[in-house]
C-alpha cells in the first residue's frame, strides 16, 4: 500500500510539475506575442524595412523606451504606421525587454499607364487619381482610382465604361500600374417627361432644368449627360421656378432616371404636384425693437400686394430690410417673414417682423478649399468682417455673390461654435473650377461692306487671373475685309472697394468696297460703380486715332476714267474726310448710367434694361462734340403656358459740335440692324448723289445727327423642335428715323428731314454653343428715296 501510495504521490507530483511547466511555457509564449496591460521596454527593433528609415518608423509608433505602454498604445502605433501609406502589413510584438516592429513595405510605383482611352486624355485622368509615380503602391488605392476613372467617364455620358487595373512587377520593389479602359458608347437621354404639370407645358419646364434630351447638337452642348447630382439640382431648379410664380405648395413627388440597357440611354421622369397658385395678400412690417418704426421701412419691400407670390421677392425684401436696419445702427435686429395662407381667395399675407436677436459676433471666418483663389477675393464678397454682428441674411447674400463669381463648382457656408457662447466661427468651403477659356470660332454676318461675310475669331480669357479675381482677355478676329485685335483687363475691386477698374486696347482695320481703307487704334480706361442692386454707373476716358487711306484718283495712266471704279462715285464729303482729315484723333470722356432688372441675360423673359451715355470729345485731339445716346428694352412674359415673351425697345441719339469746324462725315450716326431691320447698314438718312460711269445715280449716305427708333417683338418656342436645341422664333415691327446733317462746302446734302421708316418681319433665334445667333427677314413698309433695302440679315444677337 505504501509502495502504491508512494507511486501515486510521485505520479501526482510529476503531473503537477508537468502542468506547471506547460502552463509556464504557455505564459511565456503569450508574453512573447502579446504586450502586457502595462509594460516597459528598453529598446525598439525594426525589421523588414528597406527604404523607410528605421528611426522614422520608431518615431511613428509613439512608444518610447523606458515608458509605460499598453495594448491600446500598440493598436494606435499600428494605425499610425498604416496611415503612412508605406506598408502593406505591420506587426508589433514584445520579446523580453525589446519591442519588435515588423513591416512589409509597399512597392514603389514606377509608372501609371492608361490604355484604351481616347475621349479622356492621360493628363486629365492622371490629375484625378491618387497613385503617382515614385509614390507607394496600394491595392486599395488602385481599386479606388479605377472607380474614380469610371466615374469620370460617367460624367461624360459613358456609363458603360469599364476599367480593369493591372500590376506589372518590375522587381526590386517597383511596379507599373496599368488601367485598361474600354470607353464604351456614350449614354444619352432619350426623353425628359413631366407628370402632374397643368399650368406649364413640358417644353417650358425642360427649359428650366439642366438635363436635356439628346438632339443633333448634343455633341457640342454636352447637356444630355445623365448625372444624379444634376438631377437633384434640377429638382431644386423646378422648386425655385414654381415658388417664384405663385405655387407655394409645389412639391417634387419623384424624380428619377430609368436606364434602358438595350438602347444605352436614360428616360428621365419628373412627377410634380403644383398645388394652388397664390397672390400676395396684405403685406406689413412690424417692429418690436424700440425706436425702430416698421412702417417707415416699407419702401425696402420687393413684394407687392396683388402680385403672384414669389419666394424671390420675399428673399429680396428680407435682404433690403436687413441691410437698412443694420445701416440704422441696429446690428442685432433680425427680420423674420411670417406667411398666412388664405385658401378661399388663394392669397398669402406676409408680415415681416423685426425683433432684437441674440447678440452673437463673428469670431473668425475660415476659408477652405481655395487652392488657387486668394482668401481676400472671397472675404471681400462679405458685407461684414470678423468681430461684426452675426446676420444670417447677409451671409446668404454673400453666398450668392460668391456663386455669381463663377470661380467655384460649389460654395457652402456653415457655422461652428466659437470660443465663447456669443461667438460664432463662419466656415466657408469652396470647390474651385477652371476659369480659363480658349475659344476659336467662325461665322457669317451681313452688314456693311467692311464687316459682312465669313469671319473667324479666337480668344484667350481668364476670369480669375493669378487667383486675384481679375479678368483678362486677348482676342483676334478677322474677315474678308476686317481685322480686330483687343486686349482687356478688369479689376473688380479697385483700391479694395467695390469699384471696377480696367482698360481696353484695340485696333481695327477695315477695307470698304467704295475704295478706301480705315485703321482705328485706341484705348479706354474705365471705372464702374454699383449704386444699388439694379443701378450702376461707369466712367471712361477714351483716346482713339483714325487713319484713312484713299488716293482720290479714278483715272488710269492715260487720263481716262476707270469703268465702274467705286472711287469715282464716292461723295465729295467722304473724299474730303479721307484726304484732308486723316489722321484724326479723338480724346473724350464718357459717363454711363445702367439700370438692369433682367431675370436672365442669356434668355430674358422679364425685366427692364436701360442704358444712357453721355460722351464729350475735346480734351485735346481734333474732335469737338457732345454725344448723347440712350437705349431701353422691356421684357414681359405674355403667357406662362405658351411661353410667349413680349419685347418693347426704344433708342435715341444726338450729336452736336461745339467747335468751329463742325462735325466730320464719320462723326455722324449711321443705321444698322439694331436701329431698324430691312435696310442696309448705313442705308437710310441724309445722302449725296453721284453718277457712275454709266450715268446711273449712286446714293452716298452720310449719316445724321439725330435718330429715334422703336421696336415691338413677340418671341415664342419653335413648334416640333426639341427645346434642348435652343431655337425660338419671333415676329417684329420696327420703326426709325435718322436725320439732321449740316455738312457744307462739298455740295448739297439731301434727305436731312425727319422721315420715318418702318418694317415688319420674322426671326429665328438660336442660343447656340457659340453665342446667341439670330436670323432676321424684314420687309420695309415705309421708306424714302435713296433708301437701300436688305431683307435678310444674319449675325450675333445683341439684345443689350
C-alpha positions as a printed Julia matrix, in Angstrom:
800×3 Matrix{Float64}:
   0.0     0.0      0.0
   2.85    2.31     0.89
   4.6     1.5     -2.34
   1.44    2.16    -4.3
   0.79    5.29    -2.35
   4.35    6.47    -2.93
   4.0     5.7     -6.63
   0.72    7.62    -6.79
   2.26   10.55    -4.96
   5.22   10.52    -7.3
   2.92   10.39   -10.33
   0.84   13.22    -8.95
   3.93   15.29    -8.27
   5.2    14.58   -11.77
   1.86   15.52   -13.3
   1.72   18.68   -11.24
   5.25   19.57   -12.3
   4.4    19.0    -15.94
   1.31   21.16   -15.51
   3.37   23.96   -14.09
   5.91   23.6    -16.86
   3.26   23.56   -19.62
   1.37   26.49   -18.15
   4.61   28.38   -17.64
   5.62   27.75   -21.23
   2.23   28.89   -22.4
   2.51   32.04   -20.32
   5.96   32.68   -21.71
   4.71   32.19   -25.27
   1.79   34.56   -24.62
   4.18   37.15   -23.23
   6.22   36.95   -26.42
   3.24   37.72   -28.68
   1.05   39.95   -26.58
   2.15   43.03   -24.74
   1.1    43.17   -21.14
  -1.51   45.57   -19.97
   1.25   47.9    -18.74
   4.84   47.2    -19.76
   8.2    48.86   -20.25
  10.79   48.02   -22.91
  14.37   49.12   -23.14
  14.62   49.17   -26.94
  12.58   49.08   -30.18
  13.82   46.9    -33.02
  12.57   47.43   -36.59
  12.54   44.55   -39.05
  11.6    44.26   -42.74
  12.25   47.86   -43.75
  14.25   48.52   -46.91
  13.51   52.1    -47.96
  11.86   53.65   -44.93
  14.34   54.72   -42.27
  14.1    52.7    -39.03
  14.16   55.85   -36.9
  11.16   57.2    -38.83
   9.25   54.02   -38.03
  10.21   54.2    -34.34
   9.07   57.81   -34.08
   5.72   57.0    -35.66
   4.92   54.27   -33.13
   4.51   56.82   -30.37
   6.05   54.31   -27.91
   9.26   55.33   -26.13
  11.79   53.04   -24.36
  11.63   53.37   -20.61
   7.99   54.5    -20.59
   4.88   52.5    -19.77
   2.66   51.45   -22.68
  -0.45   49.32   -23.06
  -2.29   47.25   -25.65
  -4.2    50.38   -26.65
  -0.89   52.14   -27.34
   0.19   49.23   -29.56
  -3.1    49.45   -31.52
  -2.56   53.17   -32.06
   1.02   52.53   -33.19
  -0.18   50.02   -35.8
  -2.77   52.51   -37.08
  -0.22   55.29   -37.32
   2.21   53.16   -39.28
  -0.51   52.02   -41.68
  -1.6    55.64   -42.16
   1.87   56.43   -43.54
   0.77   54.61   -46.7
   4.15   52.89   -46.98
   3.34   49.41   -45.63
   1.13   46.53   -46.66
   1.42   44.83   -43.26
   2.53   45.87   -39.75
   3.12   43.57   -36.73
   4.27   44.59   -33.24
   5.44   42.01   -30.7
   7.4    42.1    -27.42
  10.32   39.83   -26.8
  11.67   40.29   -23.3
  12.65   43.92   -22.95
  12.63   44.54   -26.73
   9.64   45.7    -28.76
   9.85   44.24   -32.28
   8.17   46.17   -35.11
   7.95   44.07   -38.3
   6.8    45.74   -41.51
   6.19   44.7    -45.12
   6.83   47.7    -47.33
   4.57   48.62   -50.24
   6.09   48.54   -53.68
   7.03   51.83   -55.33
   5.03   52.91   -58.37
   7.35   53.34   -61.34
   4.68   54.48   -63.86
   0.91   54.88   -64.05
  -0.27   53.98   -67.55
  -3.65   54.27   -69.27
  -4.59   52.07   -72.21
  -7.66   52.27   -74.43
  -8.61   55.85   -73.54
  -9.4    58.23   -76.4
 -12.11   60.53   -75.05
 -10.2    61.45   -71.9
  -6.51   62.25   -72.14
  -3.82   60.73   -69.93
  -3.16   64.08   -68.26
  -6.85   64.56   -67.41
  -7.1    61.11   -65.85
  -3.77   61.46   -64.07
  -4.96   64.57   -62.23
  -7.97   62.73   -60.79
  -6.34   59.62   -59.34
  -4.27   59.11   -56.18
  -1.48   56.82   -57.39
   1.59   58.74   -58.5
   4.97   57.75   -59.99
   7.58   57.35   -57.21
   4.74   57.03   -54.73
   3.8    53.98   -52.65
   1.62   51.32   -54.25
  -1.58   50.24   -52.52
  -4.11   47.77   -53.91
  -6.91   49.63   -52.12
  -5.76   52.88   -53.66
  -5.61   51.24   -57.1
  -9.19   49.99   -56.83
 -10.34   53.42   -55.66
  -8.59   55.01   -58.64
 -10.28   52.57   -61.01
 -13.65   53.65   -59.61
 -12.63   57.31   -59.96
 -11.88   56.73   -63.65
 -15.23   55.01   -64.14
 -16.98   57.97   -62.55
 -15.04   60.39   -64.79
 -16.34   58.56   -67.84
 -19.81   58.55   -66.35
 -19.69   62.34   -66.2
 -19.01   62.38   -69.94
 -22.06   60.19   -70.61
 -20.25   56.86   -70.9
 -21.91   54.92   -68.13
 -20.89   51.52   -69.51
 -17.16   52.25   -69.47
 -15.1    49.52   -67.79
 -11.72   49.91   -66.07
  -9.5    46.9    -65.33
  -6.42   47.71   -63.24
  -3.29   45.62   -63.66
   0.0    45.49   -61.72
   3.25   44.72   -63.54
   6.04   43.67   -61.15
   9.39   45.13   -62.25
  11.38   43.57   -59.43
  13.34   45.28   -56.68
  10.12   46.54   -55.11
   8.97   48.54   -58.14
   5.72   48.13   -60.12
   3.88   49.66   -63.04
   0.15   50.22   -62.63
  -1.86   49.89   -65.85
  -5.52   50.9    -66.16
  -7.07   49.1    -69.13
 -10.07   51.12   -70.25
 -12.96   50.21   -72.51
 -14.76   53.51   -73.05
 -17.97   52.09   -74.5
 -20.64   54.14   -76.23
 -21.92   57.47   -74.96
 -25.06   57.12   -72.88
 -27.76   59.55   -73.99
 -31.02   60.87   -72.6
 -33.82   59.54   -74.77
 -36.57   61.62   -73.18
 -37.38   64.07   -70.41
 -41.01   63.93   -69.31
 -43.18   65.52   -66.65
 -46.34   64.37   -64.92
 -48.69   66.49   -62.84
 -47.83   69.8    -64.5
 -51.06   71.51   -65.52
 -50.0    75.16   -65.69
 -46.72   74.88   -67.56
 -46.04   72.72   -70.58
 -43.36   70.07   -70.71
 -41.41   72.27   -73.13
 -41.4    75.2    -70.72
 -40.22   73.05   -67.82
 -37.49   71.47   -69.97
 -36.02   74.94   -70.34
 -35.82   75.27   -66.55
 -33.76   72.15   -65.91
 -30.18   71.42   -66.97
 -30.68   67.82   -68.14
 -31.64   67.93   -71.82
 -32.96   65.36   -74.21
 -30.35   64.24   -76.75
 -30.52   66.01   -80.1
 -28.41   66.77   -83.13
 -26.48   69.48   -81.22
 -25.77   67.44   -78.11
 -22.27   66.6    -79.29
 -21.47   70.29   -78.81
 -23.51   71.25   -75.76
 -22.96   68.02   -73.77
 -26.1    68.76   -71.76
 -27.6    65.31   -72.36
 -25.34   63.55   -69.85
 -27.31   61.94   -67.04
 -25.98   62.56   -63.57
 -27.66   62.05   -60.2
 -26.26   65.3    -58.82
 -27.64   67.24   -61.79
 -30.99   65.52   -61.3
 -31.1    66.69   -57.67
 -30.09   70.2    -58.78
 -32.9    70.14   -61.36
 -35.39   69.28   -58.61
 -34.3    72.42   -56.79
 -34.49   74.44   -60.02
 -38.1    73.33   -60.5
 -38.94   74.31   -56.93
 -37.46   77.78   -57.38
 -39.3    78.16   -60.67
 -42.69   77.32   -59.15
 -42.12   79.13   -55.85
 -41.36   82.34   -57.75
 -44.56   82.08   -59.77
 -47.12   81.73   -57.03
 -47.05   77.99   -56.34
 -46.06   78.0    -52.67
 -47.3    74.4    -52.14
 -45.34   72.93   -55.04
 -43.69   69.54   -54.47
 -41.49   67.24   -56.5
 -43.04   63.88   -55.75
 -40.4    61.87   -57.59
 -37.51   62.36   -59.99
 -35.54   59.5    -61.46
 -33.64   58.34   -64.49
 -34.53   54.89   -65.85
 -31.7    53.24   -67.76
 -32.51   51.27   -70.89
 -29.56   48.92   -71.28
 -30.55   47.83   -74.78
 -30.71   51.41   -76.07
 -27.89   52.64   -73.79
 -29.99   55.64   -72.83
 -31.9    57.14   -69.92
 -35.5    58.17   -69.67
 -35.78   60.98   -67.14
 -39.13   61.5    -65.47
 -40.37   64.12   -63.01
 -43.64   63.78   -61.14
 -44.79   67.03   -59.55
 -47.69   68.42   -57.57
 -48.24   72.07   -58.46
 -50.77   72.87   -55.76
 -52.74   76.1    -55.72
 -51.48   79.35   -57.14
 -51.36   82.25   -54.7
 -51.09   86.0    -54.9
 -49.7    88.28   -52.24
 -52.37   89.45   -49.81
 -51.67   92.19   -47.29
 -48.02   92.94   -46.62
 -46.95   94.5    -43.35
 -43.77   95.37   -41.5
 -43.83   95.1    -37.7
 -41.07   96.0    -35.28
 -40.6    95.08   -31.64
 -37.3    96.96   -31.47
 -37.55  100.18   -29.52
 -37.05  103.23   -31.7
 -37.46  101.35   -34.99
 -40.64  102.14   -36.94
 -41.6    99.23   -39.16
 -43.94  101.27   -41.4
 -41.09  103.62   -42.27
 -39.25  100.67   -43.84
 -41.95   99.64   -46.31
 -40.04  101.18   -49.2
 -37.47   98.39   -48.81
 -40.02   95.74   -49.77
 -39.86   93.98   -53.12
 -43.13   92.1    -52.58
 -46.34   93.84   -53.68
 -49.97   93.08   -52.8
 -51.83   91.57   -55.75
 -48.73   90.17   -57.47
 -48.24   86.46   -57.77
 -46.46   85.11   -54.7
 -42.71   84.92   -55.22
 -40.15   83.42   -52.86
 -37.5    85.58   -54.52
 -39.48   88.74   -53.8
 -39.72   87.71   -50.12
 -35.99   86.95   -50.04
 -35.11   90.28   -51.66
 -37.34   92.05   -49.16
 -35.55   90.31   -46.31
 -32.18   91.44   -47.63
 -33.38   95.01   -48.16
 -34.88   95.26   -44.68
 -31.85   93.64   -43.01
 -29.41   95.99   -44.71
 -31.48   99.06   -43.91
 -31.92   98.06   -40.28
 -28.17   97.46   -39.95
 -27.47  100.85   -41.56
 -29.7   102.47   -38.92
 -27.46  101.05   -36.18
 -29.48   98.0    -35.12
 -26.79   95.41   -35.71
 -28.52   92.56   -33.89
 -32.02   93.07   -35.2
 -33.41   90.08   -37.1
 -36.05   90.13   -39.81
 -38.38   87.15   -39.99
 -41.18   86.69   -42.56
 -44.43   85.06   -41.5
 -46.88   83.89   -44.14
 -50.61   83.39   -43.64
 -52.38   81.39   -46.36
 -55.99   82.12   -47.22
 -57.21   79.06   -49.1
 -60.54   80.64   -50.05
 -59.21   83.61   -52.02
 -55.83   81.97   -52.66
 -53.65   84.68   -51.15
 -50.66   84.69   -48.83
 -50.39   87.62   -46.46
 -46.84   88.31   -45.3
 -45.75   90.04   -42.13
 -42.06   90.95   -41.82
 -41.29   91.03   -38.11
 -38.21   92.83   -36.82
 -37.06   91.53   -33.44
 -33.98   92.04   -31.33
 -31.97   88.9    -31.98
 -29.35   87.29   -29.76
 -26.08   89.15   -29.5
 -23.7    86.98   -31.47
 -20.48   88.05   -33.09
 -18.39   86.53   -35.84
 -15.2    85.41   -34.15
 -13.44   84.14   -37.26
 -14.03   83.47   -40.94
 -12.33   80.26   -42.07
 -11.96   79.65   -45.8
 -11.19   76.15   -47.02
 -10.73   74.52   -50.41
  -9.34   77.55   -52.26
  -6.14   76.19   -53.73
  -5.82   79.0    -56.26
  -8.19   81.79   -55.34
  -6.72   84.06   -52.68
  -8.5    84.47   -49.37
  -9.17   88.18   -49.78
 -11.01   87.58   -53.07
 -13.55   85.52   -51.11
 -13.61   87.68   -47.97
 -14.43   90.88   -49.86
 -17.76   89.43   -51.0
 -18.97   89.61   -47.38
 -20.54   92.84   -46.17
 -19.11   92.21   -42.71
 -15.82   91.14   -41.19
 -14.54   89.34   -38.13
 -15.87   90.94   -34.97
 -19.09   92.2    -36.58
 -22.59   91.11   -35.64
 -23.79   87.76   -36.96
 -26.54   88.15   -39.58
 -27.82   85.1    -41.43
 -29.45   87.11   -44.22
 -26.2    88.88   -45.11
 -24.4    85.53   -45.04
 -26.78   84.11   -47.63
 -26.31   87.2    -49.74
 -22.54   86.71   -49.64
 -23.04   83.09   -50.7
 -24.96   84.21   -53.79
 -22.24   86.7    -54.62
 -19.57   84.01   -54.42
 -21.63   81.77   -56.69
 -22.06   84.58   -59.22
 -18.27   84.97   -59.45
 -18.29   81.69   -61.38
 -14.96   80.69   -59.81
 -16.33   77.71   -57.87
 -18.21   74.5    -58.51
 -19.87   74.73   -55.09
 -19.98   77.2    -52.22
 -21.09   76.1    -48.75
 -21.17   78.33   -45.67
 -21.64   76.76   -42.24
 -21.24   77.89   -38.65
 -19.31   76.4    -35.74
 -19.28   77.35   -32.04
 -16.7    79.95   -31.1
 -14.55   80.3    -28.01
 -17.4    81.99   -26.12
 -21.18   81.38   -26.14
 -21.75   84.61   -28.09
 -19.04   83.86   -30.65
 -19.56   82.1    -33.99
 -17.0    80.75   -36.44
 -18.01   81.06   -40.08
 -16.68   78.19   -42.22
 -16.62   78.78   -45.98
 -15.99   75.64   -48.06
 -15.44   76.07   -51.79
 -14.58   73.74   -54.64
 -12.77   75.58   -57.4
 -13.28   75.09   -61.11
 -11.41   76.07   -64.23
 -11.76   79.77   -65.03
  -9.65   79.9    -68.17
 -11.2    79.9    -71.62
  -9.69   79.23   -75.02
 -12.15   79.68   -77.86
 -11.92   79.58   -81.62
 -14.97   80.21   -83.74
 -16.2    81.3    -87.08
 -19.35   82.77   -88.52
 -21.06   84.71   -91.2
 -22.65   88.12   -90.8
 -24.43   90.56   -93.01
 -23.93   94.26   -92.58
 -21.78   96.98   -94.04
 -19.28   96.26   -96.76
 -16.32   96.08   -94.37
 -17.63   93.57   -91.8
 -20.0    91.36   -93.78
 -19.12   87.85   -94.91
 -17.29   85.0    -93.23
 -15.09   85.7    -90.24
 -13.03   83.82   -87.68
 -12.31   84.75   -84.09
 -10.02   83.41   -81.42
  -9.64   84.48   -77.82
  -7.86   83.59   -74.61
  -9.56   84.67   -71.39
  -9.01   84.18   -67.67
 -11.74   85.21   -65.21
  -9.61   84.69   -62.1
  -6.17   85.89   -63.15
  -3.48   84.63   -60.72
  -6.25   83.89   -58.21
  -6.81   87.63   -57.68
 -10.33   87.74   -59.11
  -9.17   89.86   -62.03
 -10.16   89.15   -65.62
  -8.01   89.41   -68.69
  -8.88   88.74   -72.31
  -6.93   88.72   -75.56
  -8.89   88.33   -78.78
  -8.3    88.45   -82.5
 -10.88   88.39   -85.27
 -10.71   88.69   -88.99
 -12.91   88.56   -92.05
 -12.64   89.25   -95.73
 -12.23   92.99   -95.22
 -11.66   93.41   -91.49
  -9.15   92.72   -88.72
  -9.72   93.26   -84.98
  -7.28   92.97   -82.06
  -8.27   93.6    -78.45
  -6.66   93.33   -75.01
  -8.89   93.88   -71.97
  -8.22   93.83   -68.25
 -10.61   94.37   -65.33
 -10.01   94.68   -61.59
 -13.44   94.28   -59.91
 -12.31   95.75   -56.54
 -10.2    98.8    -57.25
  -8.35  100.08   -54.16
 -10.14   97.46   -52.08
 -13.58   98.91   -52.78
 -16.47   97.6    -54.82
 -15.4    99.72   -57.78
 -14.37   98.04   -61.0
 -11.46   99.46   -62.96
  -9.98   98.32   -66.22
  -8.69   99.17   -69.62
  -9.14   98.11   -73.23
  -6.59   98.46   -76.0
  -7.77   97.74   -79.52
  -7.01   98.09   -83.18
  -9.47   97.75   -86.05
  -8.82   97.8    -89.77
 -11.48   97.96   -92.46
 -11.45   97.77   -96.25
 -14.52   99.4    -97.78
 -15.61   98.47  -101.27
 -16.09  102.19  -102.02
 -12.33  102.31  -102.47
 -10.84  103.38   -99.13
  -9.43  101.72   -96.02
  -9.6   102.73   -92.36
  -7.4   101.99   -89.4
  -8.55  102.75   -85.86
  -6.21  102.4    -82.88
  -7.37  103.28   -79.42
  -7.69  102.6    -75.76
 -10.15  103.11   -72.92
  -9.65  103.42   -69.18
 -12.9   102.73   -67.34
 -14.32  102.74   -63.81
 -17.62  101.17   -62.72
 -19.53  101.84   -59.53
 -22.65   99.99   -58.29
 -25.28  102.28   -56.79
 -27.99   99.74   -55.97
 -28.56   96.11   -56.87
 -30.08   97.19   -60.19
 -28.43  100.56   -60.82
 -24.78  101.17   -61.69
 -22.67  103.78   -63.41
 -19.47  103.78   -65.45
 -16.99  106.5    -66.33
 -14.33  106.22   -69.01
 -11.6   108.1    -70.78
 -11.26  107.26   -74.47
  -8.4   108.0    -76.84
  -8.51  106.9    -80.48
  -6.79  107.72   -83.72
  -8.39  107.1    -87.1
  -6.48  106.89   -90.35
  -7.96  106.75   -93.84
  -6.11  105.8    -96.99
  -7.55  106.83  -100.35
  -5.82  108.28  -103.43
  -8.86  110.18  -104.68
  -7.88  109.36  -108.29
 -10.18  107.36  -110.55
  -8.32  107.8   -113.83
  -5.93  105.36  -115.43
  -2.4   106.21  -116.51
  -3.69  107.67  -119.77
  -6.11  110.01  -118.01
  -9.21  108.03  -118.94
 -11.95  107.21  -116.39
 -11.72  103.72  -114.91
 -15.03  101.97  -115.7
 -17.17  101.34  -112.61
 -14.35  102.28  -110.21
 -16.19  102.87  -106.9
 -13.87  105.77  -106.08
 -15.35  107.7   -108.97
 -18.8   107.56  -107.35
 -17.7   108.45  -103.82
 -19.25  111.51  -102.21
 -17.11  114.64  -102.08
 -17.64  114.78   -98.31
 -16.14  111.29   -97.92
 -13.24  112.21  -100.21
 -12.57  115.36   -98.22
 -12.57  113.46   -94.9
 -10.25  110.8    -96.3
  -7.8   113.18   -97.89
  -7.84  116.16   -95.5
  -8.96  114.81   -92.11
  -6.65  111.86   -91.64
  -5.23  111.01   -89.19
  -7.97  112.14   -86.81
  -7.56  111.98   -83.02
 -10.45  111.8    -80.58
  -9.91  112.39   -76.85
 -13.13  112.07   -74.86
 -14.69  111.29   -71.51
 -17.94  109.4    -71.13
 -20.41  108.57   -68.42
 -22.97  105.77   -68.5
 -25.94  105.04   -66.26
 -27.23  101.48   -66.35
 -30.43  100.05   -64.86
 -30.92   96.31   -65.16
 -33.61   94.04   -63.7
 -33.49   91.37   -66.44
 -34.13   87.91   -64.97
 -31.78   86.02   -67.31
 -29.39   87.88   -69.59
 -28.96   84.82   -71.83
 -32.66   84.1    -72.24
 -34.67   87.04   -70.86
 -38.38   86.84   -70.1
 -38.96   89.55   -67.53
 -37.26   92.79   -66.64
 -36.16   96.23   -67.74
 -32.82   97.26   -69.2
 -31.96  100.97   -69.56
 -28.66  102.39   -70.75
 -27.86  106.09   -71.17
 -24.45  107.51   -72.14
 -23.03  110.99   -72.46
 -19.68  111.41   -74.26
 -17.8   114.68   -74.6
 -14.87  114.93   -77.02
 -12.43  117.82   -76.95
  -9.91  117.18   -74.17
  -7.17  117.58   -76.73
  -7.33  115.89   -80.1
  -9.22  117.01   -83.19
 -12.83  116.14   -82.28
 -15.04  118.66   -80.5
 -18.55  117.4    -79.94
 -21.05  116.11   -77.39
 -22.91  112.87   -77.99
 -25.95  111.52   -76.11
 -27.31  108.01   -76.64
 -29.96  106.01   -74.83
 -31.47  102.58   -75.24
 -34.08  100.63   -73.32
 -35.6    97.14   -73.51
 -38.6    95.85   -71.59
 -39.33   92.11   -71.47
 -42.64   90.76   -70.25
 -43.93   87.2    -70.18
 -47.26   87.37   -72.03
 -48.21   83.76   -71.4
 -46.6    81.34   -68.97
 -48.42   78.41   -70.55
 -47.33   79.17   -74.13
 -44.01   80.76   -73.15
 -44.79   83.91   -75.14
 -42.38   86.75   -74.39
 -43.12   90.33   -75.38
 -40.34   92.84   -76.03
 -40.59   96.6    -76.38
 -37.41   98.51   -77.12
 -36.57  102.08   -78.0
 -33.46  104.15   -78.58
 -32.34  107.68   -79.36
 -29.16  109.59   -80.02
 -27.97  113.12   -80.78
 -24.55  114.58   -81.55
 -23.7   118.29   -81.68
 -20.45  120.09   -82.4
 -19.26  122.95   -80.22
 -16.14  123.68   -82.27
 -15.6   125.97   -85.24
 -15.03  123.18   -87.74
 -18.31  121.33   -87.22
 -18.7   117.57   -87.5
 -16.89  115.24   -89.86
 -18.9   112.92   -92.02
 -17.52  109.99   -89.99
 -18.82  111.51   -86.71
 -22.48  111.13   -87.71
 -24.78  108.3    -86.66
 -25.36  105.51   -89.17
 -28.17  103.0    -89.09
 -27.69   99.28   -88.51
 -29.92   96.29   -87.78
 -30.17   97.3    -84.1
 -31.82  100.54   -85.2
 -34.09   99.13   -87.88
 -34.16   95.88   -89.82
 -34.93   95.58   -93.52
 -32.44   98.27   -94.59
 -28.74   98.04   -95.35
 -26.24   99.25   -92.81
 -25.76  103.0    -93.49
 -28.6   102.71   -95.97
 -31.02  105.42   -94.79
 -30.87  109.07   -93.8
 -29.12  112.1    -95.34
 -27.3   111.4    -98.59
 -25.45  112.9   -101.52
 -25.82  111.63  -105.07
 -23.18  110.98  -107.7
 -23.22  109.3   -111.11
 -21.37  106.15  -112.1
 -19.67  105.68  -115.46
 -22.97  104.51  -116.96
 -24.84  107.61  -115.84
 -26.74  105.83  -113.05
 -27.43  107.63  -109.78
 -25.42  106.46  -106.77
 -26.64  107.33  -103.28
 -23.87  108.02  -100.74
 -25.43  108.03   -97.27
 -23.62  110.41   -94.94
 -25.32  109.7    -91.6
 -27.33  112.03   -89.38
 -27.0   113.98   -86.17
 -30.19  112.57   -84.58
 -32.01  109.27   -84.55
 -35.01  107.68   -82.86
 -36.03  104.05   -83.13
 -38.6   101.7    -81.61
 -39.4    98.03   -81.92
 -42.11   95.61   -80.78
 -41.49   91.88   -80.8
 -43.12   88.64   -79.7
 -40.89   85.61   -79.09
 -42.15   82.04   -78.83
 -40.79   78.48   -78.9
 -40.48   76.7    -82.21
 -43.18   74.02   -82.56
 -42.0    70.43   -83.01
 -38.39   71.44   -82.22
 -36.79   69.99   -79.06
 -36.19   72.72   -76.5
 -32.67   71.44   -75.91
 -31.61   72.79   -79.31
 -32.36   76.33   -78.09
 -34.33   77.54   -81.13
 -37.04   80.18   -80.78
 -38.92   82.27   -83.28
 -40.08   85.89   -83.24
 -42.31   88.32   -85.13
 -41.44   92.0    -85.02
 -42.2    95.5    -86.23
 -39.53   98.23   -86.36
 -39.65  101.98   -86.89
 -36.81  104.5    -87.04
 -35.78  107.91   -88.29
 -32.27  109.23   -88.94
 -31.98  112.89   -89.84
 -30.04  116.12   -89.44
 -26.83  116.89   -91.34
 -25.07  120.26   -91.52
 -22.19  119.33   -93.81
 -21.41  122.18   -96.22
 -18.87  123.16   -98.81
 -18.88  119.96  -100.87
 -22.33  120.06  -102.46
 -25.92  119.66  -101.38
 -26.96  117.1    -98.74
 -30.42  115.67   -99.33
 -32.82  113.74   -97.1
 -31.98  115.61   -93.9
 -35.6   115.93   -92.81
 -37.17  113.81   -90.11
 -38.77  110.99   -92.09
 -39.83  107.72   -90.53
 -39.08  104.27   -91.92
 -40.86  101.08   -90.83
 -40.54   97.36   -91.41
 -42.13   94.08   -90.31
 -40.62   90.64   -90.27
 -39.84   87.36   -88.58
 -36.77   85.93   -86.89
 -35.09   82.73   -85.8
 -33.14   83.0    -82.53
 -30.66   80.31   -81.59
 -28.95   80.07   -78.23
 -26.02   78.26   -79.83
 -22.86   76.98   -78.11
 -21.04   79.81   -79.94
 -23.27   82.51   -78.5
 -26.73   83.87   -79.35
 -27.28   83.9    -83.12
 -30.16   85.48   -84.96
 -31.59   85.41   -88.49
 -33.99   88.2    -89.46
 -36.12   88.62   -92.54
 -37.7    92.06   -92.75
 -39.84   93.8    -95.34
 -39.89   97.64   -95.37
 -43.41   99.07   -95.31
 -42.34  102.73   -95.11
 -39.25  104.02   -96.94
 -37.85  107.11   -98.62
 -35.98  107.89  -101.81
 -32.42  106.67  -101.75
 -33.01  104.05   -99.03
 -31.14  100.8    -99.61
 -33.04   97.62   -98.85
 -31.68   94.47   -97.26
 -34.35   91.95   -96.37
 -32.16   89.26   -94.92
 -29.69   89.71   -92.05
 -27.73   87.21   -90.03
 -25.3    87.6    -87.17
 -24.71   87.69   -83.44
 -27.79   88.63   -81.44
 -27.03   91.8    -79.44
 -30.02   92.39   -77.2
 -28.44   94.87   -74.82
